[in-house]
Amino acid sequence: MSAKTETISVANHRTKIVHGFIYAFLIILAVIYLLPLAWVIITSLKDDAVLMISPWELPARPMWENYSFAWTMGHLGTATLNSFIVCTITLLFSMIFGAMAAFAIAKMRWKLSKLVLTYFMIGMMIPVHTVLIPLFVQFSSLKLSNTLIGIIIPYITFSLPITIYIMTGFFEGIPGELFESACIDGCSIFRMFTTVGVPLAKTGFMVTGLMSFVANWNELLLAMVFISKEAKKTLPVSLTKFVGPYHTNYCQMFAAIVIAVIPTIIVYCVFANQIVEGLTAGAVKG
């Protein structure tokens, strides 16, 4: 018994050491990720002169007026509203179309399902730069430049491949017997999708929805190319106004950046568990 007890004690001691190394690594990783954000927040409360002299020193007097200046002079209120409208509409349509396509690929029996999935996956490998000029020419001829719909359409298009890919994995993980039972009860395909597939793939909707919203919230290239009117600019485009050809007010720019990242930080903090759970479940089911 003493030898067995000693073995268990040694195993527990090793487990504690391993857990200690893991926690230390995670703490170091958290500091590495949080330190730049903390520095941005601290810098946003400084003056440019103080920043150039001592970039790591805490501000003696927090300059909260940097935030009011960034909000008013940067027109961040209008830009935030535009970004919210664009991201919400993109999220709605990409989730509807993507979930329907994923359900058809995963649960409906037809010969070209794998080929269609491959076709959508090719869209994940096409960089936006390759289609930028054709899109700009086409949208200019259709009078879609300087309109929110002109960036909503590309956003939906580029959000669909990853949405279909992830949702296909979730739908494939749902037991087929449930759909067979629904079919025996007289459910149509659409009703099986809405009453069986959608509720059981709720975590997948959460993951793909958050990924789509955050990615489109931070998108800059398409919005900068297609939008030039001040009233139609999204939040990332409005941030570029703080950078001038001869002078850049870094502290006020950092204040604007903090305002811009607050929504994404809130989203990740609120839905962090769902994101991890959904990505893990999707990886296993896919």
N, C-alpha and C positions, 0 to 999 in steps of 0.2 A: 504493500500500500504506500509505503514511503517513497519508493522509486517512482510509482505512478503519480503520486502527488507532486514530486519534484519535476517530473516531465511536464505535467500540466502547468506548473508554475513557470517553467522555462518557456513553454509555448505562449502563455499569457504575457510574459515579459516581452517576448519577441513581437507579439501582436501589438502591444502598446508602443513599442519602438517604431514599428511600421506605420501605425496610425499617427504617431508624432511627426514622422517625416512627411506624411501625406498632408497633415494639417499645416505644417510649416510651409510646404510647397504651395498650398492653396492660398495661404496668407500672403506669401511673396507675390504670387500671381495677381491677387486682388489689389495689392499695393501698386503693382506695375500698371494695372488697368485704371485704377482710380486716381493715381498721381497726376496724369495729364489733365483730367477733368477738374481736379482740385486746383491745379495751377491756372487753368483757364478762368475759373470762377474768381480766384484771387486777383488775377490780372485785370478782370473786368471791373474791379473796384478801385483801380489805380488811375494815375495820370500818366500820359506817355513819357513825360520827363522822368518821373520816378521809375517807370518800367525800364527805360534805357540805362539808368544808373544802377539800379538794384532789382533785377528781374525776379529774384526769389524772396525778396523781403515782403513781409506782410504790410498792407497799407496802413499808414498812421490814421488816416481819416477815410473811411469807405466812401467812394464817390458813386452814390446811388443814382446820381443824375446821368451817368452813362447809360443806364437802362432806359430812362425816360427819353433821352436823346435818340437812342437806337430805335425805340418804339415809334416815336413821332416822325423824326427825320428820315428814318429808313422805311417808313410806311409798312411796318411789320404787321399791323392789324389787318390791312387789306390782303397782304401777302399770305398771312396765316389762314385767312378765310378762303382764299383761292386754293391753297394747298389742301385744306380740309375738304373742299368740294371735289377737287380732282381725285384725291386719294379715296374718298368715300365712294364715288361713282365707279372708279376703277375697281375697287375692292368688291363692290356689289356684282358687277357684270363678270369679272374674272372668276369669282366664286361660283356664280350660277352656270356659266358656260363650261368652266373647267370641271366642276363636279359632274355635270351631265355627261361630258365627254369621258371622264374617268370611269363613271358607272357603266357606260356602254362598253368601254374597253375591258373592264374587269369582270363584269357579270353577264354580258350578253354574248351569245355564241355566234360568231361570224368569222369568216376566214381571214379577213384583213385586219383584225384587231391588233395583232402585234406589229404589223407594218404601220398602222396608223399611229400607234404609240411611239414607234421609232421616228416617224415623221415629226411628231410634236417635240420629241427629244432633240431633234436637230435644231429646233428653234432656240434651245439653251446654249448652243455652241456658236450662234451667229452674233457677233458683237454689234452693238448699236451703231458704231461708226461706219460700218459698211453700208447701212441703209439710210444714213442721215441725209445725204444729198438727194437721192430719189424721193424720199419722203417730203423733204422741203419743197422740191419742185412740184410734186403732186399736190401737196396741201396748198401751195400758193395758187395753183390753177383752180383749186376748188374753193378758194376764199376761206380757208380754215386757219390761216396764219393769224396770230394775235387773238386767238380764241381758245377758251379752255378745252373745247371739244377737240381741238387740234393736237393737244398733248394727251388727252384722255384715251383716244384711239390707240396710239402707240403704247401707252402704258398698259392697256388691257392686253394688247398683242404680246408684249414681252413678259407679262405676268402669267399668261396661260400655260406655257410649257412646264414651269416648276409646279404650278397648281395641279395640273393634270398628273404629273409624275408622282407627287406626294399623295394625292387623293386616290390614285389607282392602287397604291399600296394599302391604303386603309380599306377600300372597298373589297380588295382581294382577301383581306383578313376576316371579313364577315362570313360566317358559315353559309354555304349555299342552301342548306336546308330551310333557313328562314325565308328565303325568297321562293323556294318551292312551295312552302306552306302558304305563303301569301298568294301565290299563283293559283293553288288549289282552291283557295277561298274566293277567287274571282277578281283579284287585284290586277289592274292593268300595269304595264311597265312603268308608266309615269307615277302611278300610285305606290308601286313597290319602291321606287326611288325616293319619294317624299315621305312615306310612312315607315319604311324599314331602313333604307340606306342612309338617309340624311341624319336621323337621330343616332344611329350607331357609329357614324363617322364624324360625330360632333367634335372630337378632339382634332381630327384632321382639318376641319374647317377653321378651328382656332389657330392652328399652326400656320397654315397657308395664308390665312387672313392677316395675321400679324406680320408675317414675312413680306407680303405684298404691300401692306400699308406703310411699313417702315422704309422699304426700298423705294417706293414712289415718293414718300415724304422727303427723302434726301436726294432725289434725282435732280441733276443740274443740267446735263448736256442738252437733252431734248428741250427742256423748258427755256434754256438760254437761247437756243437757235430759233425756236418757233414763236417765242413771246418777246416783243419789244415794247409794247405799251405798258406804261406804269401800272395801270389799273388791273392788268391781267397777269402780272408777274407773280410767281410762286415764291415761297419763302427762301429756298436756296439761291434763286436768282437775285432776290432783294439783298442778300448778304454781300453780293459782289459789289454793291454800290459803296461799301465802306473802303474799298481798295481803289485808290486813285493813281494816275500815272506819275505824279510827282510827290504825293504825300498819302500816307495811310495812318488813320487813327486806330491804332491797334487795340487800345483799351475799349473804345466804343464798339469796335468790330467784335471783340470777344464777348461783350455784353449782348450783342445781337446773336452771337453763336449760342450763348447760354439759353436765351429765349427760344431759339430754334430747336435745341435738343431736349428741352424740358418735356414736350409731349412724348417723344420716344422713350425717355427714361421712365416716365410714369407708366407707359404701356408695358414695358418690360418688367418693371417692379410689380405691377398688379397681376400680370399673366405669366410670370416666370415659371411657376410650377407647371402650368398647362403647356408651355413651350417645350420644356424638357420632357414631360410625359408624352407629348404628341410626337416629338422627333424620335424618341426611343421606341414608341409603339409602331410608328411608321417604318422605322428601320427593320424591326423584327418582322412585321407583316409583309413588307415589300420583298 
